[in-house]
Amino acid sequence: MRANYHTHSRWCKHGTGEIEDYLEVAVAHGIEEIAITEHVPHKDNHDKWRLQWEEFPAFDAALNRAIAAYQGKIRIIKGFECEYYPEAVETYRMLQEKYGYELLLLGQHCNAADRRIDYFLSKTEREMQLYADEVCAGLQTGLFRFLAHPDLALLGYPHVWDKHCENMMRQIFACCEQLDIPVEINANGARDDRGYPNRDAFLLSKEYRLRYLINADAHQPEHLIGIGVEKAERLARELGIQPMEFLER
């Protein structure tokens, strides 16, 4: 892995380690480019397991210091992992334009209407369709550079791969193809065998003209490398998928 574009730290409340700890691992293992992509803060602080709105100035200052300290050693990109919440779109644009968070990635963990549906948890065909609709609506804003864990909503679905799983993934992959949005093979899920990346979903993805990224989705510094990345790379090889090494600048 020469680049990683999905990285968390202790600032996200469910990760560990300082930003510099991740940069040390990245530099030591020859990673040339890394994006720090904490879960984006929201003004209402609706989720306590995320960077809180009032913490953003301190986090931004810490990230800027790290970028300055590692200049010439590794390219560091400021970014955020975001849900598509229509009311937050202008805030996302502000973070891009005012603070330089150039890389926004879409990771839809909760539903957009009231955030009561957790897409990790038990669901029916209705929630899966809602996930597909929201992911596609988010991508169509043009804000997001790639789609993180596109198959996350397969978790909690009580059936094996069936027509509803296929329909959800076809809708998402068709949207990514149309908009030329890369899809992520997520090493965090692979490391823990969470059910994503899903082999059936990525086998289906080969019917579409897609670009792929393998990302660590690291929440601990040591997860930038190791078994999760190896499993994601092995899945790609077995399916004949050639991931990109770098995102276009």
SELUM-339352 format. One record per residue: residue number from 0; x, y, z of N, C-alpha, C in turn; residue in one letter. Coordinates in steps of 0.2 Angstrom, whole numbers. Atoms other than C-alpha are relative to their C-alpha. Layout:
<recs>
REC  nr  n.xx  n.yy  n.zz ca.xx ca.yy ca.zz  c.xx  c.yy  c.zz rest
REC NUM     X     Y     Z     X     Y     Z     X     Y     Z    A
...
</recs>
This chain:
<recs>
REC  nr  n.xx  n.yy  n.zz ca.xx ca.yy ca.zz  c.xx  c.yy  c.zz rest
REC   0     4    -6     0     0     0     0     4     6     0    M
REC   1    -4    -6     1     8    16    -6    -4     7     3    R
REC   2     4    -6    -2    -7    28     0    -6    -3     4    A
REC   3     6     2    -4   -21    27    13    -4     6     1    N
REC   4     5    -6     0   -36    39    12    -5    -1     5    Y
REC   5     5     1    -5   -46    33    27     3    -1     6    H
REC   6    -4     1    -7   -38    36    44    -3     4     5    T
REC   7     3    -3    -6   -45    40    61     5     0     5    H
REC   8    -5    -1    -6   -36    44    78    -5     0     6    S
REC   9     4     0    -7   -41    46    96    -5     6     0    R
REC  10     4    -5     1   -50    62    90    -7    -2    -1    W
REC  11     7     2     2   -65    52    84    -3    -4     5    C
REC  12     3     2    -6   -68    45   101    -1    -8     0    K
REC  13     0     7     1   -68    27    95     6    -3    -3    H
REC  14    -7     1     3   -50    27    89     5     1     6    G
REC  15    -6    -1    -5   -33    27    98     6     3    -3    T
REC  16    -6    -2     2   -17    36    96    -1     7    -3    G
REC  17     0    -7     3   -12    54    91     1     0    -8    E
REC  18    -1     0     7   -11    59    73     7    -2    -2    I
REC  19    -7     1     1     8    59    74     2    -8     0    E
REC  20    -1     7    -1     7    40    79    -1    -3    -7    D
REC  21     2     3     7    -1    36    62     5     2    -5    Y
REC  22    -5    -2     4    11    46    53     7    -3     1    L
REC  23    -6     4    -1    26    37    61    -1    -6    -3    E
REC  24     1     7     3    19    20    56     0     1    -8    V
REC  25     1    -1     7    15    27    38     7     1    -3    A
REC  26    -7    -2     2    33    34    36     4    -6     0    V
REC  27    -4     6    -1    41    18    43    -1    -5    -5    A
REC  28     2     6     4    32     7    31    -1     2    -8    H
REC  29     0    -2     7    34    17    15    -6     3    -3    G
REC  30     6    -3     3    17    25    13     1     7    -1    I
REC  31    -2    -6     2    19    40     3    -5     6     1    E
REC  32     5    -5     0     2    49     5    -5    -3     5    E
REC  33     5     2    -5   -11    48    19    -5     6     1    I
REC  34     5    -5    -1   -27    57    22    -2    -1     7    A
REC  35     3     1    -7   -33    60    40    -7     2    -1    I
REC  36     7    -1     2   -51    58    39    -5    -2     6    T
REC  37     5     2    -6   -60    59    56    -7     1    -2    E
REC  38     7    -1     1   -79    58    57    -1     7     1    H
REC  39     1    -8     0   -84    76    53    -5     2     5    V
REC  40     4    -3    -5   -91    86    67    -7     3    -2    P
REC  41     6    -3     2  -109    92    67    -2     5     6    H
REC  42     2    -5    -5  -116   108    76    -4    -3     6    K
REC  43     5     2    -5  -129    98    85     3    -6     5    D
REC  44    -3     5    -4  -116    85    92    -5    -6     1    N
REC  45     5     5    -1  -129    72    89     3    -7     2    H
REC  46    -3     6    -1  -116    58    91     6     1     4    D
REC  47    -6    -1    -5  -104    57   106     6    -4    -2    K
REC  48    -6     4     3   -93    45    97     3     2    -6    W
REC  49    -3    -4     6   -87    58    85     3     6     2    R
REC  50    -3    -6    -2   -77    73    85    -5     5     1    L
REC  51     5    -4    -2   -87    86    94     1     7    -3    Q
REC  52     0    -6     3   -91   103    86     5     5     3    W
REC  53    -4    -5    -4   -82   113   100     7    -2     0    E
REC  54    -6     2     0   -67   102    98     4     1    -7    E
REC  55    -3    -1     6   -64   106    80     6     5     0    F
REC  56    -6    -4     0   -52   121    83     6    -3     2    P
REC  57    -6     3    -2   -40   111    93     2    -6    -4    A
REC  58    -2     5     5   -41    96    81     3     3    -6    F
REC  59    -3    -3     6   -38   107    66     7     3     2    D
REC  60    -7    -2    -2   -23   115    75     5    -6     1    A
REC  61    -4     6    -1   -16    98    80     2    -3    -7    A
REC  62    -1     3     6   -18    92    62     5     5    -4    L
REC  63    -4    -5     3   -10   108    55     8    -1     2    N
REC  64    -7     1    -3     5   105    67     3    -6    -3    R
REC  65    -2     7     3     7    87    61     2     1    -7    A
REC  66    -2    -1     7     7    92    43     7     4    -1    I
REC  67    -7    -4     0    21   105    46     6    -4     3    A
REC  68    -5     4    -3    31    93    57     3    -5    -5    A
REC  69    -2     5     5    31    80    43     1     2    -7    Y
REC  70    -1    -3     7    33    91    28     6    -3    -3    Q
REC  71    -6     3     3    45    82    16     1    -7     1    G
REC  72     0     7    -2    42    65    24    -5    -4    -3    K
REC  73     6     3     3    25    61    18    -5     5    -2    I
REC  74     5    -5     2    11    70     9    -7    -2     5    R
REC  75     6     1    -5    -4    73    22    -5     4    -3    I
REC  76     6    -3     3   -21    77    16    -5     1     5    I
REC  77     5    -1    -5   -34    85    27    -7    -2    -3    K
REC  78     6     3     3   -51    76    25    -5    -1     6    G
REC  79     5     3    -5   -67    70    34    -4    -5    -3    F
REC  80     5     5     2   -78    55    33    -6     3     2    E
REC  81     6    -3    -1   -95    61    31    -6    -4    -2    C
REC  82     6     3     3  -113    55    30    -3     5    -4    E
REC  83     4    -5     3  -125    63    18    -6     2     4    Y
REC  84     6    -3    -3  -136    74    28    -1     6    -4    Y
REC  85     0    -6     4  -143    87    17     1     7     3    P
REC  86     0    -6    -3  -144   100    30     7     2     2    E
REC  87    -7    -1    -2  -125    98    33     4     2    -6    A
REC  88    -4    -1     6  -119   100    15     3     7     0    V
REC  89    -3    -7     0  -116   119    17     6     0     5    E
REC  90    -6     1    -5  -105   115    33     6    -4    -3    T
REC  91    -6     4     3   -95   102    23     3     5    -5    Y
REC  92    -3    -4     5   -92   115     9     4     5     4    R
REC  93    -3    -5    -3   -87   128    22     7    -3     3    M
REC  94    -6     4    -3   -74   115    30     5    -1    -6    L
REC  95    -4     0     6   -67   113    12     3     7    -1    Q
REC  96    -2    -6     3   -66   131     7     4     4     6    E
REC  97    -3    -4    -5   -61   139    24     6    -3     3    K
REC  98    -5     3    -4   -51   126    32     5    -5    -4    Y
REC  99    -4     4     4   -44   116    18    -1    -8     0    G
REC 100     1     7     0   -52    99    21    -2    -2    -7    Y
REC 101     2     1     7   -51    95     3    -3    -7    -2    E
REC 102     2     7     1   -54    76     4    -6    -2     4    L
REC 103     6     2    -4   -72    72     9    -2    -7    -3    L
REC 104     2     6     2   -77    54     8    -7    -2     3    L
REC 105     6     1    -3   -94    47    10     0    -7     3    L
REC 106     1     6    -4   -97    34    24    -7     1     3    G
REC 107     7     0    -3  -116    32    27    -1    -5     5    Q
REC 108     1     5    -6  -118    25    44    -7     0     3    H
REC 109     7    -1    -3  -135    32    49    -4     3    -6    C
REC 110     4    -3     5  -150    38    39    -1     7     1    N
REC 111     0    -8     0  -152    56    34    -6     3     3    A
REC 112     6    -4    -2  -170    60    39     1     1     8    A
REC 113     0    -2    -7  -168    58    58     5    -4     4    D
REC 114    -6     3    -3  -152    48    61    -2    -6     5    R
REC 115     2     6    -5  -162    34    70     2    -7    -2    R
REC 116    -2     7     3  -157    20    58     7     0     0    I
REC 117    -7     2     0  -140    13    61     1    -5    -5    D
REC 118    -1     5     6  -135     4    45     5    -6     2    Y
REC 119    -3     5    -2  -124    -7    55    -4    -6     3    F
REC 120     4     4    -4  -138   -15    64    -6    -4    -4    L
REC 121     5     5     4  -153   -27    60    -4     5    -4    S
REC 122     4    -4     5  -163   -21    45    -4    -5    -4    K
REC 123     4     3     5  -176   -26    32     2     3    -7    T
REC 124    -2    -3     6  -176   -23    14    -2     7    -1    E
REC 125     2    -7     0  -184    -6    17     7     4     2    R
REC 126    -6    -4    -2  -168     0    26     6    -1    -5    E
REC 127    -5     1     5  -157    -7    13    -1     4    -6    M
REC 128     1    -4     6  -166     2    -1     1     8     2    Q
REC 129    -2    -7    -2  -165    18    10     7     2     0    L
REC 130    -8    -1     1  -146    16    11     2     1    -7    Y
REC 131    -2    -1     7  -144    14    -7    -3     7    -3    A
REC 132     2    -6     3  -155    29   -11     4     6     3    D
REC 133    -3    -5    -3  -146    40     2     8     0    -3    E
REC 134    -6     0     2  -129    35    -4     1     3    -7    V
REC 135     0    -3     7  -133    39   -22    -2     7     0    C
REC 136     2    -8    -1  -141    56   -17     6     3     2    A
REC 137    -6    -4    -3  -125    60    -7     5     0    -6    G
REC 138    -5     0     5  -113    55   -22    -2     5    -5    L
REC 139     2    -5     6  -124    66   -34     1     7     2    Q
REC 140    -2    -7    -1  -119    82   -24     6     2    -2    T
REC 141    -6    -2     3  -102    81   -31     5     1     5    G
REC 142    -5    -1    -5   -94    83   -14     5    -5     2    L
REC 143    -4     6    -3   -87    66   -11     5    -3    -5    F
REC 144    -5     3     5   -71    59   -19     0    -8     0    R
REC 145     1     7     1   -75    41   -15    -5    -3     5    F
REC 146     5     3    -4   -87    29    -7     3    -5     5    L
REC 147    -3     5    -5   -81    21     9    -5    -6     1    A
REC 148     4     6    -1   -87     3    13    -7     0    -3    H
REC 149     7     0     3  -101     3     0    -5    -5     2    P
REC 150     5     6    -2  -108   -14     6    -1     0     8    D
REC 151     1     0    -8  -109    -9    25    -7    -2     1    L
REC 152     7     1    -2  -128   -10    25    -2    -8    -1    A
REC 153     1     7     0  -127   -29    21     0    -3     7    L
REC 154     0     2    -7  -123   -30    39    -7     0     3    L
REC 155     6    -1    -4  -138   -34    50    -6    -3    -4    G
REC 156     5     3     4  -148   -41    35     0    -7     2    Y
REC 157     1     7    -2  -155   -58    41     1    -5    -5    P
REC 158     0     5     5  -154   -67    25     7     0    -4    H
REC 159    -6     0     4  -139   -73    14    -1     4    -6    V
REC 160     1    -4     6  -136   -64    -2    -6    -2    -4    W
REC 161     6     2     4  -152   -63   -11    -1     6    -5    D
REC 162     2    -5     5  -161   -52   -24     0     7     3    K
REC 163     0    -7    -4  -163   -37   -11     7     2     1    H
REC 164    -7    -2     0  -144   -37    -8     3     2    -7    C
REC 165    -2    -1     6  -141   -38   -26    -2     7    -3    E
REC 166     3    -6     2  -153   -24   -30     3     6     3    N
REC 167    -3    -6    -4  -145   -12   -17     7     1    -3    M
REC 168    -6    -1     2  -128   -15   -23     0     2    -7    M
REC 169     0    -3     7  -132   -13   -41    -2     7    -1    R
REC 170     1    -7     0  -140     3   -38     6     5     2    Q
REC 171    -5    -3    -2  -125     9   -29     6     0    -5    I
REC 172    -6     1     4  -112     2   -41    -2     4    -7    F
REC 173     2    -4     6  -122    10   -56     1     7     1    A
REC 174    -1    -7    -1  -122    27   -48     8     1     0    C
REC 175    -7    -1     0  -103    25   -45     3     0    -7    C
REC 176    -2     1     7  -100    20   -63    -2     7    -3    E
REC 177     3    -6     3  -111    35   -69     4     6     2    Q
REC 178    -3    -6    -3  -102    48   -58     8    -1     0    L
REC 179    -7     1    -1   -85    40   -59     3     1     7    D
REC 180    -2     0    -7   -83    38   -40     3    -6     2    I
REC 181    -3     7    -2   -71    25   -34    -3    -3     6    P
REC 182     3     4    -5   -77    12   -22     6    -3     4    V
REC 183    -5     2    -5   -67     7    -6    -1    -8     1    E
REC 184    -1     7    -3   -62   -11    -2     3     1     7    I
REC 185    -1    -3    -7   -62    -8    17     4    -5     4    N
REC 186    -4     4    -4   -48   -16    27    -1    -1     7    A
REC 187     2     0    -7   -55   -12    44    -5    -6     1    N
REC 188     5     6     0   -70   -24    40     3    -6    -1    G
REC 189    -4     6     2   -58   -37    32     3    -3     6    A
REC 190    -4     2    -5   -47   -37    47    -4    -4     6    R
REC 191     4     3    -5   -61   -42    59    -6    -4    -2    D
REC 192     6     4     3   -72   -52    47    -7     2     2    D
REC 193     6    -3    -2   -86   -40    50    -6    -2    -5    R
REC 194     5     1     5   -95   -46    34     0     5    -6    G
REC 195    -2    -4     6   -88   -32    23     7     1     1    Y
REC 196     3     0     7   -80   -31    11    -3    -7    -1    P
REC 197     4     5     1   -93   -43     5     2    -3    -7    N
REC 198    -3     3     6   -86   -56    -8    -6     1    -6    R
REC 199     5     0     5  -103   -57   -17    -1     7    -3    D
REC 200     1    -7     2  -105   -38   -18     6     2    -5    A
REC 201    -6    -2     4   -87   -36   -25     0    -4    -7    F
REC 202     1     4     7   -90   -50   -38    -5     3    -4    L
REC 203     5    -4     4  -105   -41   -44     3     6    -3    L
REC 204    -2    -6     2   -96   -25   -45     4     0    -6    S
REC 205    -4     1     6   -85   -32   -59    -4     1    -6    K
REC 206     4    -1     5  -100   -30   -70    -1     7    -2    E
REC 207     0    -7     1   -98   -11   -69     7     2    -1    Y
REC 208    -6    -3     1   -84     0   -75     2     5     6    R
REC 209    -2    -3    -6   -77     5   -58     7     1     2    L
REC 210    -6    -1    -2   -62    12   -50     0    -2     8    R
REC 211     0     3    -7   -57     4   -33     6     3     4    Y
REC 212    -6    -1    -4   -46     9   -18     0    -5     6    L
REC 213    -1     3    -7   -40    -1    -3     2     5     5    I
REC 214    -2    -5    -6   -40     9    13     0    -4     6    N
REC 215    -1     3    -6   -35     4    30    -6     1     5    A
REC 216     6    -2    -5   -50    13    39     3    -1     7    D
REC 217    -4     2    -6   -37    13    53    -3     4     6    A
REC 218     2    -3    -7   -43    17    71     5    -1     5    H
REC 219    -6     1    -4   -26    11    78     6     1    -4    Q
REC 220    -6    -1     5    -9    16    71     2    -6    -3    P
REC 221    -3     6     3    -4    -2    69    -5    -3    -6    E
REC 222     5     3     5   -20    -5    58     1     3    -7    H
REC 223    -2    -2     7   -12     5    44     3    -5    -4    L
REC 224    -3     6     4    -3   -11    39    -3    -6     3    I
REC 225     1     6    -3    -5   -29    43    -6    -4    -3    G
REC 226     5     5     2   -19   -42    42    -6     2    -4    I
REC 227     6    -3     3   -33   -31    37     1     2    -7    G
REC 228    -2    -2     7   -24   -24    22     1    -6    -4    V
REC 229    -2     7     4   -17   -41    17    -7    -3    -2    E
REC 230     6     3     2   -35   -48    17    -3     4    -5    K
REC 231     3    -4     5   -42   -34     7     4     0    -7    A
REC 232    -4     1     6   -28   -35    -5    -1    -7    -3    E
REC 233     1     7     2   -30   -54    -6    -7    -1    -4    R
REC 234     7     0     3   -49   -52   -10     0     3    -7    L
REC 235     0    -3     7   -45   -40   -24     4    -4    -5    A
REC 236    -4     5     5   -32   -52   -32    -5    -6    -2    R
REC 237     4     6     2   -44   -67   -31    -6     2    -4    E
REC 238     6    -2     4   -58   -57   -39     3     4    -7    L
REC 239    -3    -4     6   -46   -49   -52    -1     7    -1    G
REC 240     1    -7    -1   -49   -32   -46     7     4     1    I
REC 241    -6    -4     0   -34   -19   -49    -2     6     4    Q
REC 242     2    -7    -3   -36    -5   -36     5     5    -2    P
REC 243    -5    -6     2   -28    12   -39     5     0     6    M
REC 244    -5    -1    -6   -12    16   -29    -1     7     3    E
REC 245     1    -6    -2   -16    34   -28    -7     3    -3    F
REC 246     6    -4     2   -32    46   -29     3     5    -5    L
REC 247    -2    -6     4   -30    59   -43     0     6     4    E
REC 248     0    -7    -4   -25    76   -36    -5     5    -4    R
</recs>
